[in-house]
């Protein structure tokens, strides 16, 4: 029976809150019961009212556990153990040692239930906080009915214990606060999660201070009664922390922002890039739907539109310096996202290359690397891509087309790539031209927008008359769904296999993080970081096509390992396939 995991949403906010309150009540009653049972042997004969109190705690714990079983999915074995222990503790009331063992087992069960899925330091602080709070509750329950003189007949000194327990609670609360990642930023006081952490960390201090005032043997039991409220509230806050969503990380100027938005009942991710003063792009996945708009509170609200060669929709927003609220709206509904553009001017990004730059930044965010955007893929031709283009041109020269039709744009990467292609083609005796024609091969080294335009025009030309019979070829960075799917088939020189595990893992991660969006080469490189070199192998030509590699009849079972669904997770080309069509180019 896991009390630490947020119960599945019932679709009703009131019902979900009731489930959380049920679990909190169960944990609190069980902690009081376990603590009283553990300390029961330290006092003499119990008054009848105290026996009734312990019996009532056992009944409440058992009833709430049973109700919880009907309200949520629980582990049946853990439920049975919990019921048996909760009902067994009040039974051997005249045999304290037997009740103590049952209480220790129940306390251990509570620790396990509240710490499920947590290891290392997290499990340790869970154990310390729950155990210390339970012992505090136990002394409180017993001291209400048992005189202080009866406690002094034992070697158990309640005064020093109160300071020890309070100190343990303070240390555990401080560790939880500092390990939360919130630090001392504004999320501490501006979010429910942060306020809960403050309650966990500060209220034990109150209890410890009160214990210090009542440290003498004569007044030692009063320390627990006065501090019980603070410890109980702190314990409830500790137990409720798992049901409170963690606040998103604060936006960092110059680092693209990946946030969640909710309009109506729909939630979807939002990407803001580069998050600097001036023009920024706000990107929504296609799954977010249409008719979205974005803008700054009090400023212009622009509609998100489709960009050539890029998936989803994009809105241009001018961010002011410093912090501001980004408005995302659809129809009459809207939501806000906090952004922080900082004071420094942003990176100068050409409008045509901005979506590719944002996609590359997204890859780093998916890998949880919050790096300031200092450059874009289109700013320079990488050594890997230059080598791939050289091998591709040499391969095409060996096929002896009449000419190579080259499409470029004004970006630094494209200019360098076009010069490299011309120089390589000249050495191989292959003419290069800018016009389409028969018996030619088309090679596109522009950015996304130019690549999409070139491929759509090539598709139309091929429909009307024989054009580019030697094939359509794209630079590696143009491996992007909208571009390759604009024609029936195209070829790309790559240094990795998009069907291998690492590439598929990124494709799945990208889809999960951004509403099903397809992966891109720039995002893949950013996601891998320094590991990119480890998969940067030899060059092969891959063909991307809008075909089903394993056509089958509807409902027909496929062989093991042969996926016939065109929309399975991890695809680089939506509604298509990509396979190697050449050996390694030497």
LODO-431469 format. One record per residue (C-alpha): residue in one letter; x, y, z. Coordinates in steps of 0.1 Angstrom, whole numbers, plus 5000, padded with zeros to 4 digits. Example, Ala and Ser with C-alpha at 12.3 -4.5 7.8 and 13.67 -1.06 7.14 Angstrom:
REM LODO-431469
- A 5123 4955 5078
- S 5137 4989 5071
***
This chain:
REM LODO-431469
- X 5000 5000 5000
- X 5019 5030 4987
- X 5010 5062 5005
- X 5038 5082 4989
- X 5027 5080 4953
- X 5002 5105 4940
- X 4969 5087 4933
- X 4957 5085 4897
- X 4936 5114 4888
- X 4899 5107 4891
- X 4889 5135 4868
- X 4875 5155 4897
- X 4896 5179 4917
- X 4874 5174 4948
- X 4878 5136 4946
- X 4916 5139 4942
- X 4919 5162 4972
- X 4897 5138 4992
- X 4921 5109 4983
- X 4951 5129 4994
- X 4935 5139 5027
- X 4926 5102 5032
- X 4962 5092 5028
- X 4975 5120 5051
- X 4950 5110 5078
- X 4960 5074 5075
- X 4997 5082 5078
- X 4992 5106 5108
- X 4970 5081 5128
- X 4994 5053 5121
- X 5024 5073 5132
- X 5007 5082 5165
- X 4998 5045 5170
- X 5033 5032 5162
- X 5050 5057 5184
- X 5027 5050 5214
- X 5032 5013 5210
- X 5070 5015 5208
- X 5072 5036 5240
- X 5045 5017 5259
- X 5070 4995 5279
- X 5085 5026 5294
- X 5055 5033 5316
- X 5037 5012 5342
- X 5000 5003 5343
- X 4980 5022 5317
- X 4949 5041 5327
- X 4917 5030 5310
- X 4914 5062 5290
- X 4949 5057 5276
- X 4940 5021 5266
- X 4909 5034 5249
- X 4930 5060 5231
- X 4955 5034 5217
- X 4926 5012 5207
- X 4909 5041 5189
- X 4942 5049 5171
- X 4944 5013 5160
- X 4908 5013 5148
- X 4912 5046 5129
- X 4944 5034 5112
- X 4928 5001 5102
- X 4896 5017 5089
- X 4915 5044 5069
- X 4937 5017 5054
- X 4906 4996 5044
- X 4889 5027 5028
- X 4921 5035 5010
- X 4921 5001 4995
- X 4887 5007 4979
- X 4896 5042 4968
- X 4929 5035 4951
- X 4950 5006 4938
- X 4971 4992 4967
- X 4993 4962 4973
- X 4970 4936 4989
- X 4998 4920 5010
- X 5009 4953 5024
- X 4973 4961 5032
- X 4968 4929 5051
- X 5000 4934 5071
- X 4990 4970 5079
- X 4955 4958 5091
- X 4969 4930 5112
- X 4996 4953 5129
- X 4972 4982 5135
- X 4947 4959 5152
- X 4973 4939 5170
- X 4990 4967 5189
- X 4961 4975 5212
- X 4954 4938 5219
- X 4986 4928 5240
- X 4982 4960 5260
- X 4992 4941 5292
- X 5022 4926 5274
- X 5042 4957 5264
- X 5071 4939 5248
- X 5048 4921 5223
- X 5031 4954 5215
- X 5065 4970 5210
- X 5075 4945 5183
- X 5042 4950 5165
- X 5047 4988 5167
- X 5082 4986 5154
- X 5070 4966 5124
- X 5042 4991 5118
- X 5066 5020 5120
- X 5089 5002 5095
- X 5060 4997 5072
- X 5051 5034 5073
- X 5087 5042 5065
- X 5087 5018 5035
- X 5053 5031 5023
- X 5064 5068 5025
- X 5098 5060 5009
- X 5087 5038 4980
- X 5110 5044 4950
- X 5134 5065 4970
- X 5170 5054 4977
- X 5202 5067 4992
- X 5199 5100 5010
- X 5162 5104 5002
- X 5154 5071 5019
- X 5176 5080 5049
- X 5159 5113 5055
- X 5125 5098 5051
- X 5134 5072 5077
- X 5148 5098 5101
- X 5118 5122 5098
- X 5091 5095 5101
- X 5108 5077 5130
- X 5115 5109 5150
- X 5080 5122 5144
- X 5064 5088 5155
- X 5085 5088 5187
- X 5075 5124 5194
- X 5038 5115 5189
- X 5042 5084 5211
- X 5055 5104 5241
- X 5027 5129 5235
- X 5000 5103 5237
- X 5014 5086 5267
- X 5022 5118 5286
- X 4986 5130 5284
- X 4974 5102 5307
- X 5006 5090 5325
- X 5020 5113 5352
- X 5056 5126 5348
- X 5065 5108 5381
- X 5057 5074 5365
- X 5081 5082 5336
- X 5109 5090 5361
- X 5107 5055 5375
- X 5125 5043 5344
- X 5160 5051 5331
- X 5144 5068 5301
- X 5150 5106 5303
- X 5124 5125 5283
- X 5141 5159 5284
- X 5172 5150 5265
- X 5152 5128 5241
- X 5130 5158 5232
- X 5160 5178 5221
- X 5174 5147 5202
- X 5142 5141 5183
- X 5138 5178 5176
- X 5173 5180 5163
- X 5168 5150 5140
- X 5137 5165 5126
- X 5155 5198 5120
- X 5184 5181 5102
- X 5161 5159 5080
- X 5140 5190 5071
- X 5171 5210 5062
- X 5184 5182 5040
- X 5151 5179 5023
- X 5150 5217 5017
- X 5186 5220 5003
- X 5183 5188 4982
- X 5150 5200 4966
- X 5169 5222 4941
- X 5149 5253 4949
- X 5177 5268 4969
- X 5165 5302 4983
- X 5150 5315 4951
- X 5115 5330 4948
- X 5099 5296 4943
- X 5104 5289 4981
- X 5078 5315 4990
- X 5059 5318 4956
- X 5049 5281 4951
- X 5029 5256 4972
- X 5058 5232 4969
- X 5083 5257 4983
- X 5060 5267 5012
- X 5055 5231 5021
- X 5093 5227 5023
- X 5095 5257 5046
- X 5069 5241 5068
- X 5088 5209 5069
- X 5121 5227 5078
- X 5108 5254 5102
- X 5082 5238 5124
- X 5106 5212 5139
- X 5127 5242 5149
- X 5097 5255 5168
- X 5092 5222 5185
- X 5129 5220 5194
- X 5129 5255 5209
- X 5098 5246 5230
- X 5115 5215 5242
- X 5144 5236 5253
- X 5122 5257 5275
- X 5108 5225 5292
- X 5140 5206 5294
- X 5138 5199 5332
- X 5126 5165 5344
- X 5096 5180 5361
- X 5083 5196 5329
- X 5098 5173 5303
- X 5065 5158 5292
- X 5051 5192 5285
- X 5077 5197 5258
- X 5061 5170 5237
- X 5025 5183 5243
- X 5034 5219 5233
- X 5055 5208 5203
- X 5031 5181 5191
- X 5011 5205 5169
- X 5043 5217 5151
- X 5056 5182 5146
- X 5022 5170 5134
- X 5019 5198 5108
- X 5054 5192 5097
- X 5048 5154 5094
- X 5016 5160 5073
- X 5035 5185 5051
- X 5063 5159 5047
- X 5038 5132 5037
- X 5019 5156 5013
- X 5051 5167 4995
- X 5048 5138 4970
- X 5013 5150 4960
- X 5024 5185 4952
- X 5039 5191 4918
- X 5074 5205 4918
- X 5076 5240 4904
- X 5094 5243 4871
- X 5130 5256 4871
- X 5133 5294 4869
- X 5140 5307 4834
- X 5176 5315 4827
- X 5183 5344 4803
- X 5198 5332 4771
- X 5188 5296 4777
- X 5158 5284 4756
- X 5128 5278 4779
- X 5108 5245 4778
- X 5076 5250 4797
- X 5041 5235 4800
- X 5009 5253 4792
- X 4973 5244 4799
- X 4944 5259 4780
- X 4910 5244 4789
- X 4916 5207 4795
- X 4945 5204 4771
- X 4981 5205 4783
- X 5010 5209 4759
- X 5047 5219 4759
- X 5059 5254 4748
- X 5095 5263 4736
- X 5107 5299 4738
- X 5140 5306 4720
- X 5165 5321 4725
- X 5149 5340 4755
- X 5168 5372 4751
- X 5155 5408 4747
- X 5141 5413 4712
- X 5127 5388 4687
- X 5120 5353 4700
- X 5102 5323 4686
- X 5075 5306 4706
- X 5071 5270 4693
- X 5041 5247 4698
- X 5040 5210 4687
- X 5014 5200 4661
- X 4996 5180 4688
- X 4988 5213 4706
- X 4963 5221 4678
- X 4957 5252 4657
- X 4946 5288 4664
- X 4972 5294 4691
- X 4986 5328 4697
- X 5014 5342 4719
- X 5026 5375 4731
- X 5037 5396 4762
- X 5012 5408 4787
- X 5001 5442 4776
- X 5018 5439 4742
- X 5010 5425 4708
- X 4996 5390 4705
- X 5007 5372 4674
- X 4992 5340 4658
- X 5014 5309 4656
- X 5019 5298 4620
- X 5035 5270 4601
- X 5071 5276 4591
- X 5086 5260 4559
- X 5106 5229 4567
- X 5096 5228 4604
- X 5070 5209 4624
- X 5043 5225 4645
- X 5035 5262 4647
- X 5057 5292 4655
- X 5049 5327 4668
- X 5072 5357 4669
- X 5073 5375 4702
- X 5093 5406 4712
- X 5105 5400 4748
- X 5114 5431 4769
- X 5144 5431 4792
- X 5141 5412 4825
- X 5112 5391 4837
- X 5078 5392 4820
- X 5047 5371 4815
- X 5042 5353 4781
- X 5006 5350 4772
- X 4995 5318 4753
- X 4959 5320 4741
- X 4933 5302 4720
- X 4900 5318 4715
- X 4889 5334 4748
- X 4911 5311 4769
- X 4947 5320 4779
- X 4975 5310 4802
- X 5007 5327 4813
- X 5043 5315 4814
- X 5071 5333 4832
- X 5100 5343 4810
- X 5133 5361 4818
- X 5152 5376 4789
- X 5178 5392 4811
- X 5196 5425 4802
- X 5221 5414 4775
- X 5213 5415 4738
- X 5204 5383 4722
- X 5221 5362 4696
- X 5215 5375 4660
- X 5196 5347 4644
- X 5184 5348 4608
- X 5147 5344 4605
- X 5150 5314 4581
- X 5173 5295 4604
- X 5156 5303 4637
- X 5134 5271 4638
- X 5164 5249 4633
- X 5183 5268 4660
- X 5154 5264 4684
- X 5152 5226 4676
- X 5189 5222 4684
- X 5184 5240 4718
- X 5155 5217 4725
- X 5178 5187 4723
- X 5200 5201 4751
- X 5169 5208 4772
- X 5157 5173 4768
- X 5191 5161 4781
- X 5186 5185 4811
- X 5215 5207 4799
- X 5206 5244 4804
- X 5232 5261 4783
- X 5232 5297 4771
- X 5225 5298 4733
- X 5257 5312 4718
- X 5255 5298 4683
- X 5232 5281 4658
- X 5238 5251 4635
- X 5236 5274 4604
- X 5265 5296 4617
- X 5292 5273 4605
- X 5298 5241 4585
- X 5310 5213 4609
- X 5339 5191 4600
- X 5316 5160 4601
- X 5292 5175 4576
- X 5319 5188 4553
- X 5334 5153 4552
- X 5300 5138 4544
- X 5294 5163 4516
- X 5328 5155 4500
- X 5321 5118 4500
- X 5286 5124 4486
- X 5299 5145 4457
- X 5326 5119 4449
- X 5299 5092 4450
- X 5277 5112 4426
- X 5306 5119 4403
- X 5311 5082 4400
- X 5275 5078 4388
- X 5283 5103 4360
- X 5252 5125 4358
- X 5253 5153 4332
- X 5255 5179 4360
- X 5249 5185 4396
- X 5221 5210 4404
- X 5231 5228 4436
- X 5207 5247 4458
- X 5221 5270 4485
- X 5212 5301 4506
- X 5231 5330 4523
- X 5237 5313 4557
- X 5274 5309 4566
- X 5270 5271 4567
- X 5254 5270 4532
- X 5280 5293 4517
- X 5308 5271 4530
- X 5290 5239 4519
- X 5284 5252 4484
- X 5320 5262 4479
- X 5331 5228 4492
- X 5307 5211 4468
- X 5319 5231 4438
- X 5356 5225 4446
- X 5351 5188 4450
- X 5329 5185 4419
- X 5356 5204 4399
- X 5383 5180 4410
- X 5360 5151 4399
- X 5351 5167 4366
- X 5314 5171 4375
- X 5296 5202 4362
- X 5277 5222 4388
- X 5247 5243 4378
- X 5218 5261 4395
- X 5190 5251 4371
- X 5171 5219 4371
- X 5174 5195 4342
- X 5172 5160 4329
- X 5200 5135 4337
- X 5211 5156 4367
- X 5212 5150 4405
- X 5199 5176 4429
- X 5219 5185 4460
- X 5204 5209 4485
- X 5228 5225 4511
- X 5205 5254 4522
- X 5187 5257 4555
- X 5153 5242 4564
- X 5132 5268 4547
- X 5152 5267 4515
- X 5154 5229 4516
- X 5117 5226 4519
- X 5111 5250 4490
- X 5137 5232 4468
- X 5122 5198 4474
- X 5086 5208 4468
- X 5096 5224 4435
- X 5116 5193 4426
- X 5086 5172 4433
- X 5064 5193 4411
- X 5090 5193 4383
- X 5093 5156 4384
- X 5056 5153 4382
- X 5055 5174 4350
- X 5085 5160 4331
- X 5117 5139 4337
- X 5139 5158 4361
- X 5168 5149 4383
- X 5168 5112 4372
- X 5200 5107 4392
- X 5181 5115 4425
- X 5174 5141 4451
- X 5201 5145 4478
- X 5200 5166 4510
- X 5227 5178 4533
- X 5228 5159 4566
- X 5212 5188 4586
- X 5181 5186 4563
- X 5170 5152 4579
- X 5137 5166 4590
- X 5102 5152 4585
- X 5085 5180 4566
- X 5115 5183 4542
- X 5120 5147 4533
- X 5083 5140 4532
- X 5078 5167 4506
- X 5090 5143 4480
- X 5084 5106 4474
- X 5120 5097 4481
- X 5153 5115 4489
- X 5188 5105 4500
- X 5210 5118 4528
- X 5247 5111 4537
- X 5247 5102 4574
- X 5273 5091 4600
- X 5248 5073 4621
- X 5220 5049 4616
- X 5186 5064 4626
- X 5174 5029 4633
- X 5200 5022 4660
- X 5193 5023 4697
- X 5208 5056 4706
- X 5191 5074 4677
- X 5157 5057 4685
- X 5161 5066 4721
- X 5165 5103 4712
- X 5135 5101 4689
- X 5114 5087 4717
- X 5127 5113 4742
- X 5120 5141 4718
- X 5085 5129 4711
- X 5078 5125 4748
- X 5092 5158 4758
- X 5076 5179 4730
- X 5042 5166 4721
- X 5052 5139 4696
- X 5075 5161 4676
- X 5100 5143 4653
- X 5138 5144 4660
- X 5162 5166 4641
- X 5200 5163 4636
- X 5207 5195 4655
- X 5187 5184 4684
- X 5203 5149 4683
- X 5238 5165 4685
- X 5228 5188 4714
- X 5212 5159 4732
- X 5243 5137 4729
- X 5267 5166 4738
- X 5303 5152 4739
- X 5290 5117 4732
- X 5283 5127 4696
- X 5318 5118 4687
- X 5313 5082 4699
- X 5286 5075 4673
- X 5301 5097 4646
- X 5310 5069 4623
- X 5316 5063 4586
- X 5294 5079 4559
- X 5266 5060 4543
- X 5238 5072 4521
- X 5204 5067 4535
- X 5171 5069 4515
- X 5140 5083 4532
- X 5107 5075 4516
- X 5070 5077 4523
- X 5065 5040 4521
- X 5056 5012 4545
- X 5086 4988 4547
- X 5063 4959 4556
- X 5029 4963 4539
- X 5003 4940 4555
- X 4966 4935 4555
- X 4947 4952 4584
- X 4947 4931 4615
- X 4973 4907 4601
- X 4999 4897 4628
- X 5035 4905 4619
- X 5065 4884 4626
- X 5084 4889 4658
- X 5106 4920 4655
- X 5091 4932 4623
- X 5070 4962 4631
- X 5045 4970 4604
- X 5029 5001 4620
- X 5041 5033 4603
- X 5035 5053 4634
- X 5055 5034 4661
- X 5076 5054 4686
- X 5111 5062 4677
- X 5108 5070 4640
- X 5129 5097 4625
- X 5106 5101 4595
- X 5069 5104 4603
- X 5047 5082 4581
- X 5078 5069 4563
- X 5110 5049 4566
- X 5147 5055 4563
- X 5172 5028 4552
- X 5208 5026 4540
- X 5212 5024 4502
- X 5249 5023 4499
- X 5279 5007 4515
- X 5303 5028 4536
- X 5317 5056 4514
- X 5355 5054 4516
***
